[in-house]
Amino acid sequence: MSAEAGALCRYARSVPLIAVTGGIAAGKSTVCSRLRELGAHVESADELVRYVQRKGSPVLDEIRTRFGLGVIDEAGDLDRAALGRLVFDDADARRDLEAIVHPAIGIELHKRIAEASATNPNSVIVYDIPLLVETNRANEFDGVIALACDPEIRGQRLMELRGLSAQEAESRIAAQATEEERIRVADWVVNTEGSLQQTLDQVDAVWAEILDSSRA
């Protein structure tokens, strides 16, 4: 078990810990923003990765030592694209990177959840984790919210909002878990194919259920 996973399991026993997951362009940012408005303490796996790899951090120093100066840009920040190219097809390199990054994420997550629960013992922690299914971590959480959105719709969003080509969009979607795999581990499913208001209404209903179960 990774240090990050250990931190999640420990805090799942003291405060409710809910995962939000979904494919690329499924609307996780929108859903998590709404949950934050409703009172959730939201943490993001992607933001934590960026934080622990920030300029001047011990993690970035370790990455530089392992992968070389080619993964550091002229400003001294991590060149994520360069690092990605090195680990994409190299399982050993990817494992080395995970061994550097995951413990640091666990420590930082531990700290943030501790602070949130100390400030409000009734906190509900929401963790935005895109690769929940791919990393087989659904059982670390008290509940899972999965976003459901047809891959064709997500592909269209990627092309319109992020400027990807059809091939690039298809490739990114294909590299992730399927809709069925995410729904299979979900306690709640939010369909994000419709209007913004339809999505928000579903999130509000899920939040009400989470609060009810946490008070039971």
N, C-alpha and C positions, 0 to 999 in steps of 0.2 A: 504494500500500500504506500502511495506517495505521501509526502508530508502534507500536501494540499488536501488529499483525501482524508488524512487523519484529522486535520483541523475541522473539516466539514462534519465528520462523524461525531467529534466531541461536542460541537456546538449544536448539532441537531438534537441533542438530549436536553439542552437547557433553553433554547429559544426555537420557535418554528423556523425551519429552513426550507424554502421553496425554490425549486429550479424553474427557470424559464428557458425553453429551448425551441429552436425552429431553424429551418433552412435559411440559407442566405436570401436576403430581401423578403423575408416573411413578415417583417414588421416588429422584430424584437425591441428595437429602440422605442417605438411608439407604445408598445404594451408596458415596457418597464417604466417609461415616463409616467404613464397613467397610474401604475401601481405606487410609484413614488408620491404622486399627488394624493393618493388615497391613504398614505401613511406608512407604506413599506419602506424599510431601509434596503436600498438596492445597491448591490455590488456587481461588477462586470468582470468576467474572466479576461476579456480582451484588454480592459483598462488596467487590470492588475499586472498582466504581462508587460504592457508598456511601462508601467510604473517601476517594476523591479528591474527593467532593462534600461532605465533612464541613464543619461549621461552622468558619469561620476559614480555610478553604483558599483558595488562589489560584483554583482551579476554581470554587468557589462565588461568588467575587467576579466572575469573568468571566460566569458565568450570570446573576448579578444585573444586571450592566451590559447584557447582551444582551436579557434577557427582562423586566426590571423588578422592582420590589419585590413585586409580586403573587405571585412564586414563592418568597418567603421568609416563613416563619411568624413568629409573635410572639416565639419563642425565638431567632430568628436562624438556624434550620435550613432546609434546603431543603424546600419543600412539594412533594413529588413528584407528588401528585395534580394540583396546579395546573399544574406544568410539563408533565405528561403531557397535560393538556387542550390546552395551547398547541401542542404538537408533533405530536399524534396525526394530524391531517389536514393538516398543513402541511409539505410536503417540504422547503422551504427552511429552515424553523425547525429541523426535525429534523437537517438537514445541518449547520447552525450549531452545534447542541448537540453533535453527534458530533465536530465539529472542535475543540471545547473539551475534551471529556471523553476521547476516545480517546488523544491523545498522553500525557495524564497517567496513564492506565491503563497504557500501554506502559512509561513510566518506572518506575512502581511495580512492575509485574510483573518488569521487568528486575532491579530491586533485590532482590526477593524470591527469584527464581530464582538469582541470583548468590549470595545468602546461603545458600540451601539447598545448592547444589552445592559451595560452599566448606566448609560444615560436613560434608557427606558427598558425596564425588565420585561415589559410586555411587547417588545419589538417583534416584528415579523421580518425575517431576513429573506430577501429575494436575491437569488444568484443567477445572473444572465450568463448561461453557459451554452454556447452554440453547439459544441461537440459532445454533448451529454451522452448520446447514444453511441457515438463512435468510440468513446473512451470507457464505455460500459460502467457508468457511474450513477445510474438512476437510483440505485438502492442506498445511496448516501444521503438522500433527501427525505423530508417528511411529506413532500408532495411534489409533483411535476406538472407544470403547465406547458403543453406543447402547442405550438402555433401551426395551424394547418392552412396551406395555401398551395394551389395547383402549381406544379413546376413551370408550366407555360406562362402563368401570370408572373411568377417570380423572375423568369427569364426576361419577360417584357420589361419589368421594372429595372432589372440590371442594365438593359440596353438604354432605356429612356433616362434613368436617373443617374447612372454611373458611367454611361458612355461605352459599355462593353459591346463587343461584336456578338453576334448570335452564337458563334462557336465558343467564344470565351465564356459567355453566360452558361451555355449548356455544359461546358467542361466543369465549371465551378459547382453547378448543381449536382452533376453526376458524381463528384468527388465526396459528397456528403451522404448521410443516411437518407433513406427514403421516407416519404410521408408516413407510410404504414409502420415503419420501424419506430418512428417517434411517437405516433399515436398509441402504439402497443404499450409503451412504458408510462403513459400519461394518466394522471388523475383527473385533469381537466384539459379540454381541448378548446382553443379559441380559433375560430375560422376568420382569417384575415383577408379573405378574397373580396369582401364587400366594401361598403363605405367606411370612412373613419368612425362615424358615429356607431355603426353596427359593431365594429370591433371594440370600441370603448364600452358599449353596453354589455358586451360579453365579459370584458375584463372586470367591470363593476360587479357583475353577478358572481364571478369566481372569487373576487376579493371578499364578498359577503360570506361565502361558504368557508373560506379560509379562516376568517375571524370567528365564525360560529364554531368551527372544529377546534380552534386553538383555545377557546374559552370553555370547551366541554370538559 
